[in-house]
């Protein structure tokens, strides 16, 4: 769902993305739905049948995680191999095409998937590239808690927020005993989403879930976000309140059953 039948980015071809430290390519798509349609959209997105993971001998879909906050949808995919091939493969599956058609009436921005130029334009705008990926050397993937946070970025500060979170994640994943096992910062313009795999539930360590290591980072991040008059990232209650407000709701999280991905 939310994947292109044709080239999804630009006019020349599929999106380009480099693999992370673990050899996995990560990419996300985001779009908004009409206010009031959120429950129906969540139902549609959580109910589809997973497409076949294997694309060809070198490309396979590894994991798909889908989140919502308010009327914004974020769909993150993990691919081994070629991202463009994987996206086209998924988009061709009948179950995914049915979901796309079911979503269309609920989208804030109408899309015409039957028109290649219109489809390319929609998915170019929907693309949310992985700007930074940090992976611990021993993430212990069997016991991780996956969370996503949508940051309320002040206009024009998306790049600075992404860079600050990347700085945090490099240090956090370097600590083999720390709570952060892996983190990906997705960013386009002023839309910034951080997908994080934690060794503890997010509520047990809001600072790690949000990408705040100390007062310096808290102050720097607060200056780039619209926290409101009561927002404070320097205190435990403030971090907890911010996490409760900006943590995205998980809709579905599906791994490939292929042993190579487990």
Backbone as CSV, one residue per row, in Angstrom:
resi,resn,N_x,N_y,N_z,CA_x,CA_y,CA_z,C_x,C_y,C_z
1,UNK,0.824,-1.195,0.000,0.000,0.000,0.000,0.860,1.248,0.000
2,UNK,0.411,2.230,-0.787,1.190,3.434,-0.865,2.465,3.254,-1.666
3,UNK,2.503,2.296,-2.583,3.677,2.057,-3.403,3.336,2.273,-4.873
4,UNK,4.333,2.753,-5.646,4.071,3.099,-7.037,4.056,1.905,-7.971
5,UNK,3.211,1.988,-8.977,3.225,0.981,-10.038,4.285,1.325,-11.070
6,UNK,4.662,2.595,-11.106,5.679,3.030,-12.037,6.818,3.621,-11.233
7,UNK,7.788,4.231,-11.909,8.944,4.794,-11.217,8.497,5.786,-10.158
8,UNK,8.885,5.596,-8.892,8.315,6.369,-7.818,8.991,7.680,-7.517
9,UNK,10.112,7.976,-8.101,10.782,9.215,-7.740,11.337,9.871,-8.989
10,UNK,11.032,11.171,-9.161,11.540,11.898,-10.301,10.889,11.441,-11.587
11,UNK,11.603,11.694,-12.688,11.044,11.331,-13.989,11.920,10.324,-14.721
12,UNK,13.109,10.008,-14.148,14.049,9.189,-14.894,14.085,7.744,-14.435
13,UNK,13.631,7.438,-13.234,13.726,6.069,-12.787,13.419,5.930,-11.324
14,UNK,13.719,4.757,-10.750,13.392,4.475,-9.364,14.259,5.258,-8.402
15,UNK,13.868,5.318,-7.120,14.656,6.062,-6.148,16.009,5.410,-5.932
16,UNK,17.004,6.235,-5.676,18.337,5.742,-5.386,18.534,5.776,-3.873
17,UNK,19.077,4.701,-3.324,19.299,4.637,-1.887,20.480,3.732,-1.617
18,UNK,21.334,4.159,-0.706,22.491,3.366,-0.334,22.146,2.463,0.835
19,UNK,22.735,1.271,0.891,22.492,0.398,2.033,23.106,0.956,3.296
20,UNK,22.533,0.552,4.435,23.068,0.962,5.715,24.265,0.120,6.105
21,UNK,24.777,0.302,7.311,25.951,-0.444,7.759,25.748,-1.958,7.753
22,UNK,24.499,-2.399,7.818,24.205,-3.832,7.817,23.863,-4.366,6.430
23,UNK,24.026,-3.532,5.399,23.752,-3.960,4.040,22.304,-3.882,3.627
24,UNK,21.434,-3.340,4.473,20.012,-3.238,4.195,19.683,-1.826,3.696
25,UNK,18.911,-1.747,2.618,18.456,-0.467,2.087,17.145,-0.095,2.772
26,UNK,17.060,1.137,3.263,15.855,1.602,3.960,15.283,2.818,3.238
27,UNK,13.970,2.841,3.139,13.276,3.927,2.447,11.879,4.045,3.055
28,UNK,11.295,5.215,2.955,9.935,5.390,3.466,9.126,6.234,2.500
29,UNK,7.816,6.076,2.597,6.859,6.902,1.874,5.904,7.503,2.889
30,UNK,5.481,8.735,2.648,4.543,9.369,3.565,3.496,10.140,2.781
31,UNK,2.282,10.156,3.312,1.195,10.924,2.722,0.185,11.207,3.817
32,UNK,-0.713,12.115,3.544,-1.754,12.449,4.517,-3.113,12.038,3.982
33,UNK,-4.004,11.715,4.914,-5.363,11.317,4.567,-6.338,12.359,5.111
34,UNK,-7.540,12.311,4.621,-8.535,13.288,5.021,-8.862,13.136,6.508
35,UNK,-8.876,14.249,7.255,-9.236,14.164,8.674,-10.580,13.476,8.859
36,UNK,-10.628,12.571,9.815,-11.828,11.784,10.057,-11.790,10.411,9.433
37,UNK,-10.891,10.219,8.457,-10.805,8.927,7.780,-9.767,8.007,8.424
38,UNK,-9.086,8.476,9.469,-7.961,7.727,10.038,-8.321,6.292,10.456
39,UNK,-9.444,6.064,11.160,-9.753,4.679,11.539,-9.939,3.751,10.340
40,UNK,-10.598,4.242,9.305,-10.811,3.415,8.114,-9.489,3.166,7.389
41,UNK,-8.642,4.186,7.326,-7.337,4.022,6.677,-6.501,2.997,7.437
42,UNK,-6.505,3.081,8.760,-5.754,2.112,9.567,-6.284,0.699,9.329
43,UNK,-7.604,0.574,9.205,-8.189,-0.745,8.951,-7.729,-1.287,7.603
44,UNK,-7.746,-0.455,6.589,-7.333,-0.877,5.251,-5.868,-1.303,5.243
45,UNK,-5.028,-0.489,5.876,-3.589,-0.740,5.833,-3.173,-1.937,6.683
46,UNK,-3.933,-2.243,7.702,-3.559,-3.363,8.569,-4.104,-4.689,8.067
47,UNK,-5.015,-4.651,7.102,-5.693,-5.868,6.706,-5.216,-6.511,5.427
48,UNK,-4.237,-5.909,4.732,-3.849,-6.471,3.439,-2.949,-7.694,3.614
49,UNK,-2.952,-8.556,2.624,-2.088,-9.742,2.632,-0.682,-9.340,2.197
50,UNK,0.311,-9.843,2.901,1.700,-9.495,2.587,2.100,-10.045,1.227
51,UNK,2.755,-9.233,0.401,3.218,-9.732,-0.896,4.404,-10.673,-0.708
52,UNK,4.690,-11.441,-1.745,5.835,-12.349,-1.711,7.114,-11.548,-1.511
53,UNK,7.982,-11.996,-0.607,9.170,-11.218,-0.248,10.248,-11.274,-1.323
54,UNK,10.398,-12.422,-1.969,11.493,-12.580,-2.918,11.155,-11.922,-4.249
55,UNK,12.022,-11.018,-4.692,11.839,-10.335,-5.969,12.589,-11.084,-7.060
56,UNK,13.868,-11.319,-6.836,14.697,-12.101,-7.745,15.859,-12.659,-6.925
57,UNK,16.866,-13.178,-7.606,17.945,-13.857,-6.890,18.775,-12.921,-6.025
58,UNK,18.681,-11.602,-6.257,19.496,-10.687,-5.454,18.689,-9.650,-4.679
59,UNK,17.382,-9.635,-4.852,16.560,-8.617,-4.200,15.386,-9.254,-3.488
60,UNK,15.163,-8.829,-2.255,14.009,-9.312,-1.495,13.558,-8.244,-0.513
61,UNK,12.278,-8.246,-0.228,11.697,-7.355,0.762,11.932,-7.967,2.140
62,UNK,12.581,-7.234,3.028,12.970,-7.781,4.331,11.957,-7.474,5.417
63,UNK,11.458,-6.232,5.444,10.543,-5.843,6.513,9.756,-4.613,6.082
64,UNK,8.518,-4.526,6.532,7.670,-3.377,6.271,7.050,-2.929,7.595
65,UNK,7.220,-1.663,7.936,6.654,-1.105,9.167,5.808,0.109,8.807
66,UNK,4.577,0.127,9.272,3.654,1.195,8.910,3.117,1.856,10.168
67,UNK,3.154,3.202,10.187,2.754,3.980,11.351,1.831,5.125,10.922
68,UNK,1.037,5.588,11.889,0.208,6.780,11.678,0.290,7.679,12.910
69,UNK,0.220,8.972,12.660,0.030,9.949,13.728,-0.891,11.025,13.178
70,UNK,-2.053,11.181,13.802,-3.045,12.072,13.221,-3.407,11.546,11.846
71,UNK,-3.356,12.426,10.854,-3.722,11.984,9.505,-2.512,11.707,8.624
72,UNK,-1.315,11.642,9.228,-0.114,11.328,8.441,0.217,9.845,8.544
73,UNK,0.491,9.253,7.388,0.875,7.853,7.277,2.341,7.786,6.877
74,UNK,3.101,6.915,7.519,4.487,6.663,7.145,4.664,5.162,6.980
75,UNK,5.179,4.771,5.834,5.427,3.352,5.541,6.917,3.187,5.276
76,UNK,7.606,2.484,6.156,9.041,2.259,6.027,9.283,0.839,5.535
77,UNK,10.186,0.707,4.563,10.510,-0.609,4.028,12.003,-0.858,4.165
78,UNK,12.338,-2.132,4.353,13.730,-2.578,4.386,13.909,-3.591,3.267
79,UNK,14.925,-3.371,2.458,15.134,-4.177,1.261,16.574,-4.663,1.222
80,UNK,16.760,-5.910,0.853,18.075,-6.435,0.522,18.167,-6.467,-0.992
81,UNK,19.094,-5.695,-1.554,19.232,-5.643,-3.003,18.833,-4.287,-3.562
82,UNK,18.084,-4.298,-4.662,17.745,-3.084,-5.389,16.397,-2.534,-4.933
83,UNK,16.400,-1.315,-4.400,15.175,-0.711,-3.879,14.127,-0.533,-4.958
84,UNK,14.512,0.000,-6.115,13.544,0.228,-7.185,12.875,-1.057,-7.646
85,UNK,13.664,-2.129,-7.784,13.094,-3.418,-8.181,12.101,-3.910,-7.133
86,UNK,12.456,-3.735,-5.854,11.566,-4.197,-4.783,10.262,-3.420,-4.780
87,UNK,10.334,-2.100,-4.950,9.117,-1.292,-4.947,8.209,-1.642,-6.122
88,UNK,8.809,-1.838,-7.282,7.994,-2.203,-8.448,7.363,-3.579,-8.253
89,UNK,8.122,-4.499,-7.693,7.602,-5.849,-7.429,6.384,-5.797,-6.510
90,UNK,6.512,-5.056,-5.408,5.406,-4.969,-4.457,4.199,-4.309,-5.106
91,UNK,4.442,-3.245,-5.854,3.340,-2.497,-6.450,2.552,-3.313,-7.464
92,UNK,3.161,-4.333,-8.036,2.485,-5.152,-9.033,1.598,-6.232,-8.414
93,UNK,1.731,-6.462,-7.121,0.967,-7.534,-6.498,-0.516,-7.154,-6.395
94,UNK,-1.421,-8.052,-6.730,-2.854,-7.721,-6.735,-3.373,-7.232,-5.388
95,UNK,-2.873,-7.820,-4.282,-3.368,-7.411,-2.974,-2.969,-5.978,-2.646
96,UNK,-1.787,-5.562,-3.112,-1.326,-4.202,-2.868,-2.086,-3.218,-3.751
97,UNK,-2.332,-3.590,-4.989,-3.082,-2.706,-5.885,-4.508,-2.504,-5.373
98,UNK,-5.079,-3.542,-4.785,-6.422,-3.399,-4.217,-6.420,-2.415,-3.051
99,UNK,-5.367,-2.471,-2.235,-5.269,-1.533,-1.108,-5.102,-0.106,-1.619
100,UNK,-4.302,0.076,-2.642,-4.116,1.413,-3.216,-5.449,1.996,-3.674
101,UNK,-6.251,1.172,-4.337,-7.548,1.648,-4.818,-8.470,1.989,-3.645
102,UNK,-8.402,1.188,-2.577,-9.236,1.451,-1.405,-8.813,2.721,-0.688
103,UNK,-7.505,3.047,-0.757,-7.006,4.254,-0.087,-7.355,5.534,-0.835
104,UNK,-7.459,5.453,-2.134,-7.593,6.662,-2.958,-8.667,7.646,-2.484
105,UNK,-9.878,7.210,-2.131,-10.901,8.187,-1.721,-10.551,8.923,-0.426
106,UNK,-9.604,8.386,0.348,-9.290,8.964,1.649,-8.082,9.889,1.622
107,UNK,-7.379,9.968,0.499,-6.170,10.782,0.435,-6.492,12.270,0.367
108,UNK,-5.704,13.067,1.073,-5.877,14.516,0.976,-5.480,15.015,-0.407
109,UNK,-4.443,14.434,-0.958,-3.998,14.806,-2.301,-4.353,13.678,-3.251
110,UNK,-5.249,13.933,-4.170,-5.695,12.895,-5.098,-4.544,12.417,-5.965
111,UNK,-4.557,11.159,-6.313,-3.538,10.602,-7.197,-4.215,9.805,-8.296
112,UNK,-3.595,9.814,-9.453,-4.107,9.076,-10.600,-3.061,8.043,-10.983
113,UNK,-3.210,6.847,-10.423,-2.190,5.833,-10.627,-2.168,5.309,-12.060
114,UNK,-3.248,5.532,-12.796,-3.269,5.091,-14.179,-2.512,6.008,-15.118
115,UNK,-2.138,7.187,-14.650,-1.384,8.155,-15.443,0.066,8.108,-14.983
116,UNK,1.001,7.589,-15.786,2.385,7.434,-15.338,3.014,8.733,-14.842
117,UNK,2.771,9.848,-15.544,3.372,11.112,-15.125,2.804,11.567,-13.784
118,UNK,1.487,11.444,-13.604,0.864,11.829,-12.342,1.314,10.919,-11.212
119,UNK,1.460,9.633,-11.500,1.918,8.690,-10.479,3.344,9.002,-10.052
120,UNK,4.217,9.304,-11.020,5.598,9.650,-10.681,5.644,10.893,-9.805
121,UNK,4.827,11.888,-10.152,4.822,13.127,-9.372,4.343,12.881,-7.945
122,UNK,3.305,12.053,-7.796,2.784,11.786,-6.456,3.825,11.081,-5.607
123,UNK,4.460,10.045,-6.145,5.393,9.262,-5.353,6.725,9.973,-5.153
124,UNK,7.066,10.888,-6.060,8.244,11.708,-5.805,8.007,12.588,-4.586
125,UNK,6.804,13.123,-4.481,6.468,13.960,-3.324,6.309,13.127,-2.066
126,UNK,5.861,11.881,-2.206,5.644,11.013,-1.045,6.935,10.416,-0.509
127,UNK,7.997,10.421,-1.309,9.246,9.790,-0.889,9.802,10.461,0.364
128,UNK,10.234,9.634,1.299,10.845,10.101,2.541,12.157,9.332,2.694
129,UNK,13.232,9.843,2.106,14.484,9.078,2.056,15.122,8.903,3.429
130,UNK,15.882,7.829,3.555,16.677,7.601,4.761,17.933,8.454,4.664
131,UNK,18.013,9.482,5.474,19.158,10.394,5.437,20.312,9.896,6.300
132,UNK,20.006,9.047,7.284,21.064,8.521,8.141,20.615,7.198,8.739
133,UNK,21.544,6.244,8.788,21.259,4.939,9.376,22.396,4.591,10.338
134,UNK,22.036,4.166,11.530,23.024,3.768,12.524,22.605,2.412,13.089
135,UNK,23.531,1.467,13.090,23.242,0.106,13.528,24.310,-0.318,14.532
136,UNK,23.897,-0.825,15.684,24.846,-1.355,16.643,25.473,-2.626,16.100
137,UNK,26.671,-2.934,16.556,27.368,-4.104,16.036,26.655,-5.401,16.398
138,UNK,25.949,-5.416,17.540,25.192,-6.606,17.961,23.803,-6.179,18.410
139,UNK,22.888,-5.918,17.447,21.584,-5.365,17.816,20.649,-6.329,18.528
140,UNK,20.900,-7.653,18.484,20.019,-8.623,19.147,18.574,-8.422,18.704
141,UNK,18.344,-8.605,17.406,17.078,-8.230,16.786,15.866,-8.978,17.326
142,UNK,16.072,-10.098,17.995,14.930,-10.887,18.451,14.176,-10.216,19.599
143,UNK,14.779,-9.259,20.281,14.152,-8.693,21.469,14.017,-7.173,21.400
144,UNK,13.885,-6.636,20.230,13.848,-5.186,20.089,12.418,-4.654,20.029
145,UNK,12.279,-3.404,20.422,11.006,-2.697,20.382,11.134,-1.599,19.318
146,UNK,10.291,-1.659,18.293,10.366,-0.682,17.199,9.373,0.450,17.433
147,UNK,9.864,1.675,17.309,9.039,2.861,17.498,9.359,3.875,16.404
148,UNK,8.421,4.762,16.141,8.644,5.858,15.207,8.156,7.155,15.841
149,UNK,8.917,8.225,15.629,8.573,9.542,16.168,8.503,10.533,15.016
150,UNK,7.427,11.295,14.961,7.258,12.366,13.979,7.520,13.685,14.684
151,UNK,8.554,14.408,14.269,8.978,15.617,14.974,8.249,16.846,14.451
152,UNK,7.783,17.726,15.349,7.104,18.962,14.934,8.119,20.042,14.558
153,UNK,8.661,19.939,13.366,9.769,20.780,12.929,9.303,22.203,12.645
154,UNK,10.070,23.157,13.141,9.801,24.549,12.773,10.155,24.748,11.310
155,UNK,9.388,25.591,10.608,9.613,25.762,9.170,11.073,26.067,8.841
156,UNK,11.613,25.309,7.898,12.967,25.540,7.419,14.059,24.844,8.197
157,UNK,13.712,24.065,9.225,14.742,23.473,10.085,14.808,21.948,9.975
158,UNK,14.194,21.362,8.953,14.196,19.917,8.832,15.593,19.328,8.729
159,UNK,16.455,19.932,7.926,17.810,19.421,7.753,18.577,19.457,9.065
160,UNK,18.446,20.540,9.815,19.160,20.662,11.088,18.679,19.623,12.094
161,UNK,17.373,19.356,12.120,16.838,18.334,13.026,17.403,16.971,12.643
162,UNK,17.401,16.652,11.359,17.917,15.364,10.903,19.387,15.195,11.266
163,UNK,20.174,16.246,11.120,21.598,16.171,11.437,21.826,15.987,12.932
164,UNK,21.030,16.651,13.741,21.181,16.528,15.188,20.831,15.107,15.643
165,UNK,19.768,14.550,15.093,19.393,13.183,15.442,20.445,12.185,14.964
166,UNK,21.024,12.430,13.796,22.076,11.549,13.290,23.285,11.564,14.218
167,UNK,23.640,12.737,14.702,24.751,12.851,15.649,24.478,12.016,16.899
168,UNK,23.264,12.123,17.410,22.892,11.339,18.584,22.996,9.840,18.296
169,UNK,22.471,9.406,17.148,22.386,7.978,16.861,23.755,7.351,16.638
170,UNK,24.690,8.097,16.074,26.050,7.572,15.910,26.659,7.213,17.261
171,UNK,26.477,8.089,18.230,27.027,7.850,19.563,26.232,6.772,20.299
172,UNK,24.905,6.817,20.161,24.055,5.885,20.909,24.281,4.444,20.480
173,UNK,24.419,4.192,19.182,24.598,2.816,18.710,26.024,2.320,18.898
174,UNK,26.949,3.227,19.209,28.327,2.806,19.482,28.473,2.173,20.856
175,UNK,27.490,2.368,21.716,27.502,1.803,23.061,26.786,0.453,23.041
176,UNK,27.519,-0.657,23.160,26.880,-1.974,23.056,25.936,-2.283,24.214
177,UNK,26.011,-1.518,25.287,25.120,-1.748,26.429,23.984,-0.735,26.487
178,UNK,23.955,0.186,25.532,22.947,1.239,25.551,21.604,0.766,25.034
179,UNK,20.578,1.604,25.171,19.224,1.190,24.781,18.967,1.201,23.278
180,UNK,19.768,1.926,22.489,19.497,2.071,21.058,20.271,1.019,20.269
181,UNK,19.541,0.104,19.628,20.180,-0.931,18.809,20.300,-0.492,17.356
182,UNK,19.352,0.296,16.883,19.379,0.762,15.499,18.450,1.965,15.375
183,UNK,18.797,2.868,14.463,17.948,4.040,14.240,18.141,4.532,12.811
184,UNK,17.041,4.930,12.197,17.065,5.511,10.864,16.327,6.838,10.899
185,UNK,16.952,7.866,10.364,16.320,9.183,10.268,15.851,9.378,8.832
186,UNK,14.545,9.484,8.660,13.947,9.775,7.358,13.629,11.268,7.300
187,UNK,13.944,11.882,6.171,13.775,13.335,6.109,13.503,13.803,4.686
188,UNK,12.525,14.686,4.561,12.281,15.438,3.340,11.688,16.765,3.722
189,UNK,12.356,17.855,3.345,11.913,19.208,3.684,11.721,19.313,5.200
190,UNK,10.520,19.578,5.684,10.321,19.708,7.129,9.600,18.510,7.740
191,UNK,9.586,17.399,7.019,9.057,16.157,7.572,10.240,15.308,8.028
192,UNK,10.331,15.070,9.329,11.417,14.269,9.900,10.795,13.173,10.760
193,UNK,11.133,11.928,10.441,10.666,10.771,11.197,11.882,9.947,11.590
194,UNK,11.946,9.572,12.852,13.029,8.710,13.323,12.437,7.360,13.702
195,UNK,12.924,6.332,13.030,12.520,4.953,13.310,13.620,4.325,14.154
196,UNK,13.280,3.857,15.334,14.302,3.389,16.264,13.934,2.015,16.816
197,UNK,14.935,1.146,16.890,14.795,-0.163,17.519,15.506,-0.103,18.869
198,UNK,14.727,-0.264,19.923,15.249,-0.132,21.280,15.317,-1.482,21.975
199,UNK,16.257,-1.592,22.894,16.360,-2.791,23.715,15.379,-2.763,24.879
200,UNK,14.725,-1.629,25.065,13.721,-1.466,26.124,12.502,-0.789,25.508
201,UNK,11.327,-0.892,26.112,10.177,-0.138,25.601,10.456,1.368,25.628
202,UNK,9.869,2.091,24.691,10.116,3.532,24.601,9.767,4.249,25.896
203,UNK,8.694,3.819,26.559,8.258,4.495,27.783,9.275,4.341,28.909
204,UNK,10.119,3.315,28.807,11.135,3.099,29.833,12.333,4.016,29.662
205,UNK,12.524,4.559,28.477,13.641,5.468,28.209,13.226,6.469,27.129
206,UNK,12.386,7.446,27.495,11.923,8.418,26.497,13.052,9.180,25.815
207,UNK,14.128,9.456,26.550,15.237,10.195,25.956,15.847,9.425,24.791
208,UNK,16.063,8.112,24.975,16.614,7.297,23.891,15.632,7.194,22.736
209,UNK,14.343,7.078,23.050,13.329,6.973,22.009,13.251,8.242,21.166
210,UNK,13.547,9.377,21.776,13.431,10.665,21.098,14.751,11.154,20.501
211,UNK,15.865,10.553,20.899,17.159,10.996,20.388,17.739,12.158,21.158
212,UNK,17.571,12.146,22.469,18.075,13.218,23.342,19.008,12.588,24.370
213,UNK,20.293,12.942,24.313,21.267,12.315,25.205,21.570,13.149,26.436
214,UNK,21.500,14.476,26.315,21.892,15.337,27.432,21.224,16.700,27.273
215,UNK,21.504,17.592,28.214,20.884,18.918,28.181,21.287,19.714,26.945
216,UNK,22.520,19.524,26.471,22.948,20.255,25.274,22.098,19.858,24.083
217,UNK,21.939,18.555,23.866,21.115,18.112,22.748,19.656,18.491,22.949
218,UNK,19.194,18.435,24.194,17.806,18.813,24.473,17.562,20.262,24.086
219,UNK,18.487,21.143,24.453,18.329,22.562,24.132,18.415,22.805,22.632
220,UNK,19.358,22.113,21.973,19.512,22.297,20.529,18.279,21.816,19.782
221,UNK,17.765,20.662,20.178,16.587,20.126,19.501,15.358,20.986,19.778
222,UNK,15.220,21.433,21.007,14.070,22.262,21.364,14.036,23.541,20.529
223,UNK,15.208,24.079,20.188,15.255,25.294,19.386,14.829,25.103,17.951
224,UNK,14.769,23.850,17.511,14.411,23.536,16.120,12.990,23.014,15.974
225,UNK,12.331,22.762,17.125,10.997,22.161,17.108,9.959,23.118,17.676
226,UNK,8.719,22.872,17.320,7.599,23.627,17.884,7.037,22.812,19.047
227,UNK,7.569,23.062,20.234,7.183,22.291,21.411,5.997,22.893,22.155
228,UNK,5.626,24.113,21.811,4.564,24.775,22.562,5.123,25.409,23.826
229,UNK,4.349,26.239,24.498,4.849,26.994,25.663,5.245,26.111,26.838
230,UNK,4.675,24.923,26.945,4.973,24.044,28.077,5.989,22.961,27.727
231,UNK,6.486,22.948,26.511,7.392,21.888,26.096,8.768,22.035,26.735
232,UNK,9.322,20.953,27.223,10.635,20.969,27.865,11.268,19.587,27.708
233,UNK,12.375,19.513,26.955,13.051,18.245,26.729,14.161,17.982,27.735
234,UNK,14.281,18.848,28.740,15.362,18.686,29.726,14.910,17.935,30.971
235,UNK,13.628,17.639,31.079,13.129,16.957,32.267,12.447,15.654,31.872
236,UNK,12.400,14.734,32.818,11.733,13.448,32.553,10.257,13.631,32.222
237,UNK,9.515,14.461,32.989,8.106,14.670,32.614,7.948,15.293,31.228
238,UNK,8.849,16.227,30.887,8.766,16.859,29.574,9.039,15.881,28.449
239,UNK,10.044,15.025,28.645,10.347,14.004,27.640,9.188,13.023,27.490
240,UNK,8.606,12.641,28.615,7.485,11.709,28.572,6.289,12.293,27.851
241,UNK,6.007,13.566,28.116,4.868,14.222,27.470,5.106,14.372,25.968
242,UNK,6.342,14.705,25.587,6.655,14.855,24.170,6.549,13.513,23.449
243,UNK,7.036,12.454,24.076,6.942,11.124,23.472,5.489,10.716,23.300
244,UNK,4.679,10.975,24.313,3.263,10.606,24.221,2.570,11.348,23.094
245,UNK,3.001,12.591,22.839,2.356,13.410,21.815,2.842,13.098,20.406
246,UNK,4.108,12.679,20.260,4.695,12.577,18.926,5.050,11.158,18.491
247,UNK,4.935,10.173,19.384,5.151,8.790,18.973,4.057,8.377,18.006
248,UNK,4.445,7.784,16.884,3.470,7.357,15.891,2.853,6.026,16.312
249,UNK,1.603,5.841,15.951,0.891,4.623,16.300,1.232,3.513,15.303
250,UNK,1.703,2.357,15.778,2.003,1.268,14.852,0.732,0.685,14.245
251,UNK,0.728,0.521,12.940,-0.407,-0.070,12.234,-0.105,-1.518,11.867
252,UNK,1.079,-1.740,11.310,1.507,-3.108,11.011,3.015,-3.135,10.922
253,UNK,3.587,-4.273,11.265,5.040,-4.468,11.200,5.265,-5.912,10.777
254,UNK,5.738,-6.099,9.554,5.813,-7.441,8.980,7.229,-7.736,8.498
255,UNK,7.739,-8.877,8.918,9.038,-9.358,8.488,8.862,-10.448,7.435
256,UNK,9.856,-10.571,6.584,9.878,-11.700,5.669,10.101,-12.964,6.466
257,UNK,9.477,-14.047,6.018,9.666,-15.333,6.662,10.933,-16.035,6.180
258,UNK,11.595,-15.442,5.210,12.810,-16.045,4.665,13.885,-16.085,5.735
259,UNK,14.523,-17.244,5.992,15.523,-17.340,7.045,16.671,-16.368,6.899
260,UNK,16.975,-15.928,5.687,18.095,-15.018,5.495,17.867,-13.685,6.179
261,UNK,16.598,-13.353,6.438,16.259,-12.063,7.002,16.066,-12.126,8.503
262,UNK,16.203,-13.246,9.109,15.928,-13.398,10.529,17.210,-13.628,11.320
